[in-house]
Amino acid sequence: MNSTDGIAYARGRFVNLDEPVIPVDDRAHQFGDGIYEVIRVYHGRPFLLDEHLARFERSAAAIGLRLDRPMDELRELIFTALDRTGFSDAQVYFQLSRGIVKRDHAYPADTPSHLSMTVRPMVDARFHAARTNGQRVIFAEDIRWKYCYVKSLNLLPNVMVKQRALDAGVADAIFVSNGVVTEGTSSNVAIVVDGVFVTHPADERILHGITRAKVLGLLLQLGVPVREEKFSPADLLKADEVFTMSTVVELAPVIEVDGQPVGLQALREGSVLRRLQRLYREEIARACAPDVADAVGE
Amino acid sequence: MNSTDGIAYARGRFVNLDEPVIPVDDRAHQFGDGIYEVIRVYHGRPFLLDEHLARFERSAAAIGLRLDRPMDELRELIFTALDRTGFSDAQVYFQLSRGIVKRDHAYPADTPSHLSMTVRPMVDARFHAARTNGQRVIFAEDIRWKYCYVKSLNLLPNVMVKQRALDAGVADAIFVSNGVVTEGTSSNVAIVVDGVFVTHPADERILHGITRAKVLGLLLQLGVPVREEKFSPADLLKADEVFTMSTVVELAPVIEVDGQPVGLQALREGSVLRRLQRLYREEIARACAPDVADAVGE
């Protein structure tokens, strides 16, 4: 382990990634009682930082978690962490737990919440391949709790279903809840049917993805009609295009579900997906270009 | 903080409770990716240790988590921890995460699982009062994931609903899933109707409580008929007795739900609950008596 692998932050100080900094009684460690965000950094600049910070606040409110610090301080901390690493392409992960305190289900009365963070260089090769060539996936029962719109640390169902997909020799799984396609294990899912973009409504059953929201804006620019509506696995299987949206993988076509080819139109030049991918990259270039660095995050 | 508060164990060594021992990248800390047990210690001896260890193994298997060590070693470690504290009445908490490794949903290939533990003296006054006088509770929607039989570290719904009960001025909440009473936030629930003991079947919707299983055995001794069947909130409201079963609180009557008195027969001498409480205490006395100490855990 050395600092080119990245750095961590916990209990108010920057440390090496492998440094023990958390006692056993962190509520994240024992209950998954907390929330998190993952931010992508391009050219040394965080992309869509305001949006991630706003969602972090919403997640905190949803589980009654006090932030204990102004969002501006958190923003400053992220920039400080990036300065320390000097990484150009990176991922910032940060989480907030309900604090370090003797284990008890009840919320602690006077315990400060606990912020921790890691910053690591981005290794994008696998995701680049997924964006270009597409991903094979499986359908899986959506076994998660009711409030999937909270970006919480209770991710056991997500990791179990992701692993089931990997064990099946594919990249990921798409959740199906009572006949409705909800989302991927760490992405939102959209289909294009007869030129119309369809994605699950941003209700409590899916995470309200930052990339999903950005895509909805880009679709306006493209003049592609949008329906935020529930759709079924059968709808997905016969859609013209199928793709996932997430901070880390960005926009990536799904080309096979349970061994069946799907959405192959997405791979063609001029597809909704290809146009979105290009616009998304243009957004990144604009927002994270070195020459507009001073304006980023304003 | 001093050692009379208890001790912790993590990464292979005993430490003070407040000692930082875990890096940010523990999968328990970031995903709640792990399992746990809580064991009650009476007269310096763990009660129903074999049963807890067997459930720990079942939980591990359910989420594909390698134990990495023989159960005998874990048992030895618990006795070592108890010896170190010298506590007579205590709680042992231990958990196993899928290890300390760079954050990624996929299961790590060659990362050892990570065992941590705390041992604390038992403060029983509040639970003693609950056992004697009963608890007021509320009904709450069961918002949890599908596999509640796994004693996992994904406890955010449990802590949120517990806190909602406390905010409502009562002790706890009882989950209701699609018109069926499942269990409490950290206990199983039973009712007695016309002399018959009824509790939710041990399927994937409830934790298979160690105390619940012990009570089923005691009911055989008492000659009380048992039905492991689903029942509704309406069934509970008109039951003769209502009570919770858990390692820490043991058996405690529920005397009010959503402001309505329930199950008041449970408080009478000779009720099924009172007879079970007496037998349960006799079991503890037998299993944890100092003179049979050497035979405990065999």
Interface residues (C-beta under 8 A of the other chain):
Chain A: A8 Y9 A10 R11 L17 D18 E19 P20 V21 I22 P23 V24 D25 D26 R27 A28 H29 Q30 F31 G32 D33 Y36 I63 G64 Y93 Q95 S97 R98 I100 K102 R103 H105 A106 Y107 S116 M117 T118 R120 E141 I143 R144 W145 K146 Y147 S152 L153 N154 L155 L156 P157 N158 V159 M160 K162 Q163 L166 T185 S186
Chain B: A8 Y9 A10 R11 L17 D18 E19 P20 V21 I22 P23 V24 D25 D26 R27 A28 H29 Q30 F31 G32 D33 Y36 I63 G64 Y93 Q95 S97 R98 I100 K102 R103 H105 A106 Y107 S116 M117 T118 R120 E141 I143 R144 W145 K146 Y147 S152 L153 N154 L155 L156 P157 N158 V159 M160 K162 Q163 L166 T185 S186
